[in-house]
Amino acid sequence: MTASRSAYVALVTCFNVDETINFEATRAQVRRQVEAGNNIMCCGTNGDFSALTHGEKIALTEAVMDEVAGRVKVIVNAGCPATFETLQLAQAFDKMGLAGIAVITPYFIACTQEGLIRHFTTIADAVKTPVYLYDIPARTQNHIEPETARILARHPNIAGIKDSGGSTETVREYLDVAQSEGNFEVYCAPDHLVQWGLEQGCAGVISGLGNVAPKVLAAILSGFNKSDSAAATAAQDIFSGLRKDLYALGFPPALVKRALFQMDPSVGLSRQPALLPDAAQDAAIQDILRKYELI
């Protein structure tokens, strides 16, 4: 029997007007995802991780873990440009009882594949919590090649990879690694590929758009896990349509946050210099949310 597949939502970080973290609003978003049946990824791209300080990442993850109280799984991104700070964060997270520690590829610093192997191995050697590679080359300019993933998959504490590249070919190559090496999970991130990824053998999805439509995301997983392809396809069609309409307006993480703001202003804006929407864009977002009956 195939194991049940999982959905994680890359949770937004909520901010006050002065750009300090709004912990209570963030906790409310955690509760919303738990109620939908989704797991949580903390300090990811949609969580403005690159705008958070070292201490804020620790405090935020502690708050999320406290709110979850064991009801769903939580993974957290510890990735920083340098191995030194990534290691410090990972060791702090290692004490929290997380399901996993994701490590985004270093950004700004250009890395060789050998450098990436050394980076991820250093982190995996130093913690007991399972480590997940996190590949998003469009943002970091560093890509984990499939053969690099194969080498890293043999590490006893590297449990899988989150692919945010959007290439079906790369997902298939990572799945080949998982099949040949064993005990290596592939999580597909592009929201229009959730059902496709599950059908190909992905362990689950880590979604940004799930912040806006958590129940729709959960319905894709539920349909798939119940072998109800019609239900999964119906939910995926809604999710894909929402993605296409919303992301046509601009940078995806900023659009997710702004759409959620239209639904619940307590989430606040992203920290500057994130893009600020204008009245016309807000009106377009509201039309999309009404189209999909989200407001």
C-alpha positions in Angstrom: 0.0 0.0 0.0 1.4 3.4 -1.0 2.0 5.8 1.9 -0.3 8.8 2.2 1.1 11.9 0.5 1.5 15.2 2.4 0.9 18.8 1.7 3.0 21.5 3.4 2.2 25.2 3.1 5.1 27.6 3.0 3.5 29.8 5.7 3.5 33.6 5.3 5.1 35.6 8.1 2.7 38.3 9.4 4.0 41.8 10.1 2.7 44.8 12.0 2.6 48.2 10.5 6.1 49.0 11.9 7.3 45.7 10.2 7.9 43.8 13.4 6.6 40.3 13.4 2.9 39.9 14.3 3.1 36.7 16.2 -0.6 36.4 17.0 -1.6 36.9 13.4 1.0 34.3 12.3 -0.4 31.9 14.9 -3.9 32.5 13.4 -2.6 31.5 10.0 -1.1 28.3 11.5 -4.5 27.5 13.0 -6.1 28.0 9.6 -3.7 25.6 7.9 -4.1 23.0 10.7 -7.9 23.1 10.3 -7.5 22.5 6.6 -5.3 19.5 7.3 -2.1 20.9 5.9 1.4 20.7 7.4 3.6 23.8 7.8 6.9 25.0 6.3 8.3 27.9 8.3 10.8 30.6 7.2 10.4 29.7 3.5 10.3 31.9 0.5 6.7 32.9 1.1 7.6 33.5 4.7 9.9 36.4 3.8 12.8 34.4 5.3 15.4 36.5 3.6 14.0 39.6 5.4 14.1 38.0 8.8 17.0 38.2 11.3 18.7 35.2 12.8 16.9 35.6 16.1 13.5 36.2 14.5 13.7 32.9 12.6 14.2 31.1 15.9 11.5 33.0 17.7 9.1 32.5 14.8 9.7 28.8 14.6 9.2 28.4 18.3 5.9 30.2 18.1 4.7 28.0 15.2 5.7 24.8 17.0 3.9 26.0 20.1 0.8 26.7 18.1 0.9 23.4 16.2 1.3 21.5 19.4 2.0 18.3 17.5 -1.2 18.3 15.4 0.6 18.5 12.1 4.3 18.3 10.9 6.5 21.4 10.7 9.7 21.8 8.7 11.8 25.0 8.7 14.2 26.5 6.3 17.6 27.2 7.8 19.4 28.2 4.6 21.7 31.2 4.6 24.3 32.4 2.2 27.1 31.0 4.3 27.5 27.6 5.8 28.6 29.2 9.1 25.2 30.8 9.9 23.2 28.0 8.3 24.9 25.6 10.8 24.1 27.9 13.7 20.4 28.1 12.7 20.2 24.4 12.0 21.6 23.6 15.4 19.1 25.9 17.1 16.2 24.3 15.2 17.5 20.8 16.0 16.3 21.3 19.6 12.6 22.0 18.6 11.3 18.6 17.6 10.7 19.5 14.0 9.9 17.0 11.3 12.7 18.4 9.1 15.2 21.1 8.5 15.1 22.4 4.9 18.3 24.0 3.6 18.0 26.3 0.6 21.0 26.5 -1.6 23.3 29.4 -0.7 22.4 32.6 -2.5 24.6 35.5 -3.7 27.6 33.2 -3.3 28.3 31.2 -6.5 28.8 27.6 -5.6 30.3 24.6 -7.4 28.6 21.3 -7.1 31.5 20.2 -4.8 30.8 23.2 -2.7 27.1 22.4 -2.4 28.0 18.8 -1.4 30.3 20.1 1.3 27.7 22.7 2.5 24.8 20.3 2.8 27.0 17.5 4.3 28.3 19.9 7.0 24.7 20.7 8.1 23.5 17.1 7.9 26.5 15.9 10.0 25.7 18.4 12.7 22.0 17.7 13.5 19.7 14.8 14.3 16.6 16.3 12.6 16.3 15.0 9.0 17.6 17.5 6.5 15.9 18.4 3.2 17.7 20.0 0.3 15.9 23.0 -1.1 16.5 23.9 -4.8 15.2 27.2 -6.2 17.8 28.2 -8.8 15.7 31.2 -10.1 16.2 32.9 -6.8 19.6 31.6 -5.6 21.4 31.1 -8.9 22.7 27.8 -7.5 21.2 24.6 -8.8 21.5 21.1 -7.2 22.3 18.9 -10.2 20.7 15.4 -10.1 24.0 13.7 -9.7 24.8 16.0 -6.8 21.4 15.0 -5.2 22.3 11.4 -5.8 25.5 11.7 -3.8 23.8 13.6 -1.0 20.9 11.1 -0.9 23.4 8.6 0.4 23.9 10.6 3.5 22.0 8.9 6.4 20.5 12.2 7.6 19.5 13.8 4.2 15.9 12.8 3.8 14.9 14.4 0.5 14.6 17.5 -1.6 12.2 20.3 -2.2 12.2 21.2 -5.9 11.1 24.7 -6.7 12.6 24.9 -10.1 9.4 24.3 -12.0 10.9 21.9 -14.5 9.2 18.5 -14.9 12.4 17.1 -16.3 14.3 18.0 -13.1 11.5 16.5 -10.9 11.7 13.3 -12.9 15.5 13.2 -12.5 15.2 13.7 -8.7 12.6 11.0 -8.6 15.1 8.7 -10.4 17.5 9.4 -7.5 14.8 8.6 -5.0 14.0 5.3 -6.7 17.6 4.2 -7.0 18.9 5.3 -3.7 15.8 4.8 -1.4 14.8 6.7 1.7 14.9 10.0 -0.3 11.7 12.0 -0.7 11.0 14.5 -3.5 8.6 17.3 -2.7 7.3 19.2 -5.7 6.6 23.0 -5.2 5.0 24.5 -8.4 1.3 24.8 -7.6 0.1 23.7 -11.1 2.1 20.5 -10.7 0.7 19.2 -7.4 -1.4 16.3 -8.8 1.1 15.6 -11.5 3.9 15.4 -9.0 1.9 13.0 -6.8 1.2 10.8 -9.8 4.9 10.7 -10.7 5.8 9.5 -7.2 6.5 12.7 -5.2 6.1 12.3 -1.4 4.1 15.5 -1.4 4.0 19.2 -2.2 5.3 22.4 -0.5 3.0 25.1 -1.6 3.0 28.9 -1.5 -0.5 29.3 -3.0 -1.9 27.1 -0.2 -1.8 30.3 2.0 -4.6 31.7 -0.2 -6.6 28.5 -0.7 -5.7 25.9 1.9 -8.8 23.8 1.5 -8.3 23.5 -2.3 -4.8 22.3 -1.8 -5.9 19.8 0.9 -8.6 18.6 -1.5 -6.0 17.7 -4.1 -4.1 15.6 -1.6 -7.3 14.1 -0.1 -8.6 13.0 -3.6 -5.2 11.5 -4.5 -4.8 9.6 -1.2 -8.4 8.2 -1.6 -7.6 7.2 -5.2 -10.4 9.6 -6.3 -8.8 11.0 -9.4 -11.9 13.0 -10.4 -11.9 14.8 -7.0 -8.2 15.5 -7.2 -8.4 16.7 -10.8 -11.3 19.0 -10.0 -9.4 20.6 -7.1 -6.2 20.8 -9.1 -8.1 22.6 -11.9 -9.3 25.3 -9.4 -5.8 25.6 -7.9 -4.1 25.9 -11.3 -6.6 28.5 -12.5 -6.1 30.5 -9.4 -2.3 30.3 -9.8 -2.5 31.4 -13.5 -4.8 34.3 -12.8 -3.0 35.6 -9.7 0.6 35.1 -10.8 -0.1 36.9 -14.1 -0.2 40.1 -12.0 3.5 39.9 -10.8 6.0 38.3 -8.5 4.3 35.2 -7.0 5.3 35.5 -3.2 4.3 39.2 -3.2 1.0 38.3 -4.9 0.3 35.5 -2.4 0.8 37.9 0.5 -1.3 40.6 -1.0 -4.1 38.3 -1.9 -4.1 37.0 1.6 -4.1 40.6 2.9 -7.3 41.2 0.9 -8.8 38.2 2.8 -7.3 39.1 6.2 -5.6 42.5 6.7 -4.0 41.2 9.9 -1.3 39.5 7.9 0.2 42.9 7.0 2.5 43.8 4.2 5.9 42.2 3.5 9.0 43.9 4.7 10.5 46.5 2.4 11.8 46.8 -0.3 9.2 44.2 -1.4 6.9 45.4 -4.2 3.9 47.5 -3.1 0.7 47.0 -5.0 -1.3 49.8 -6.5 -5.1 50.4 -6.5 -5.5 48.8 -9.9 -3.6 45.7 -8.9 -5.6 45.4 -5.7 -8.9 45.6 -7.7 -7.6 42.9 -10.0 -6.7 40.7 -7.0 -10.1 41.2 -5.5 -11.8 40.2 -8.8 -9.7 37.0 -8.8 -10.6 36.1 -5.2 -14.3 36.7 -5.9 -14.0 34.5 -9.0 -12.7 31.6 -6.9 -15.2 32.4 -4.0 -12.4 33.2 -1.6 -14.0 36.5 -0.5 
